[in-house]
């Protein structure tokens, strides 16, 4: 009986050794690239604004999920920004609208964000409506 119990314990420990959780992460070092702009290198516009609204039900933006877009997924990498940005899909859509409404400009310069999130169902993400207004100057490189 002791031998049988010993074999079962060894078998369980053997199985547990292969069922562990492992997380690995690879991080790339950012290149040390630095651009220096003078006031003569860029032409700034007046301030422009754009607004975007997303509605999420159960934390999912269903309109974006089922919408076929020619432009594809909008992310921070597709919009050149000088200054800070917020990693949010509604902010990305507002920035994209800003660049689309004013063609001919190359970069967004120091944007300002006004974000309003409305969550009427007990403050949860069961239903939420987020509106973002972006105001920024646009720049054209010479």
Helices and strands as residue ranges (DSSP letters): H 2-18, E 42-57, H 62-66, G 76-78, E 81-82, H 89-101, E 107-118, E 127-141
